[in-house]
Amino acid sequence: MKITHAIVKEVSENFSSGLTDATLGKPDLARAREQHANYVQALKDCGVQITVLPADDRFPDSTFVEDPAVVLPDCAILTRPGTRERIEETALMRDTLTPLFNTTETIVSPGTLEGGDVLRWITMFTSAYQLVRMKKAPRS
């Protein structure tokens, strides 16, 4: 299956205020923007059509558009992040995805899921998805 479209979101001014448990220190905004621009360019170089969403300073982690939704060939599943700070991002992604899919489903309370916890693999004969939880996510 060839990827033909991607949704990206610009890096917000307060990106370094996002949720983290890394001991690497605060992210460098200029470097994050440079890396993001390189990522977008790499997608374009591969022939992928890009939809760019504007940064939203209310949500420093919203650059990670893979978290509020899991996109399948026939539908989009809007997630329900486990942290209160990120729940509203799903509504914003709904506005972007609903026109693109015939079916849009939503994870509802008490369920939680972040798209970054879903792994997709493709073989010659099958395509499958698996929930991957590598560490306990911070809860609010």
C-alpha positions in Angstrom: 0.0 0.0 0.0 1.5 3.3 -1.1 1.1 6.3 1.1 -0.2 9.2 -1.0 -1.4 11.8 1.6 -0.1 13.1 5.0 -1.4 15.6 7.5 1.2 17.6 9.4 0.9 20.4 11.9 3.3 23.3 12.3 5.4 23.5 15.5 3.9 25.9 18.0 5.7 28.6 19.9 5.3 26.7 23.2 6.4 23.3 21.8 9.0 23.0 24.5 6.2 23.1 27.1 4.8 19.8 25.9 4.4 16.6 28.0 7.6 14.7 28.5 9.3 12.3 30.9 12.6 12.5 29.0 15.7 13.6 30.9 17.1 15.3 27.9 16.0 18.8 28.8 13.5 21.1 27.0 13.4 20.8 23.3 15.0 23.5 21.2 12.2 25.3 19.3 14.4 26.4 16.3 15.8 22.8 16.0 12.3 21.3 16.2 11.1 23.6 13.5 14.1 22.7 11.3 13.6 19.0 11.8 9.9 19.3 11.1 10.5 21.2 7.9 13.0 18.4 6.8 10.4 15.8 7.6 7.8 17.6 5.5 10.2 18.0 2.6 11.1 14.3 2.8 7.4 13.4 2.4 7.1 15.7 -0.5 10.2 14.2 -2.1 8.5 10.9 -1.9 5.5 12.3 -3.8 3.2 12.5 -0.8 0.5 15.2 -0.9 0.7 17.3 2.3 -2.1 18.9 4.3 -0.5 21.5 6.6 -2.4 22.5 9.7 -1.5 25.7 11.5 0.2 25.5 14.9 -2.1 25.9 17.9 -0.4 27.4 21.0 -3.1 26.0 23.3 -1.7 22.5 22.6 2.1 22.3 22.6 2.1 18.6 21.7 -0.4 19.0 18.8 2.5 18.8 16.3 2.2 15.0 16.9 -0.8 14.5 14.7 -0.6 10.8 14.9 -1.9 10.8 18.5 -5.4 12.2 18.1 -6.4 9.8 15.3 -5.6 6.4 13.8 -6.2 6.4 10.1 -7.1 3.2 8.3 -7.8 2.8 4.5 -11.6 3.0 5.0 -12.1 5.0 8.2 -10.5 7.3 10.8 -10.7 6.5 14.5 -10.5 9.6 16.7 -8.7 8.7 19.9 -9.1 9.8 23.5 -5.7 10.6 24.9 -5.0 9.6 28.5 -4.0 13.1 29.5 -6.5 15.9 29.9 -4.2 18.3 28.2 -4.5 16.5 24.9 -8.2 15.6 24.8 -9.3 18.7 22.9 -6.9 17.9 20.1 -9.2 15.1 19.0 -12.0 17.6 18.2 -9.6 19.6 16.1 -8.5 16.6 14.1 -12.2 15.5 13.6 -12.7 18.7 11.6 -9.8 17.8 9.4 -10.6 14.1 8.9 -14.4 14.0 8.7 -14.5 15.3 5.1 -11.8 12.8 4.0 -13.5 9.6 5.2 -16.9 8.0 4.8 -16.6 6.6 8.3 -15.2 8.3 11.4 -15.4 6.5 14.8 -14.5 7.8 18.2 -13.0 6.2 21.3 -15.2 7.3 24.2 -14.7 7.4 28.0 -13.5 5.5 29.9 -11.4 4.2 27.0 -8.1 5.9 26.2 -5.9 5.5 23.2 -3.2 7.6 21.5 -2.5 6.9 17.8 1.3 6.8 18.6 0.6 3.7 20.6 -0.6 1.8 17.5 1.8 0.0 15.2 1.0 -1.0 11.7 2.9 -3.5 9.7 2.4 -4.6 6.1 3.6 -7.8 4.6 3.1 -9.2 1.1 -0.1 -11.0 2.2 -1.6 -9.0 5.0 -1.9 -5.7 6.8 -2.3 -5.7 10.5 -2.5 -3.3 13.5 -1.4 -3.9 17.1 -1.6 -1.7 20.1 1.8 -1.2 21.5 2.3 0.3 25.0 6.0 0.6 25.7 5.8 2.6 28.9 3.1 4.0 31.1 1.9 7.3 29.8 1.5 10.2 32.3 -2.0 10.6 33.5 -3.6 13.8 34.6 
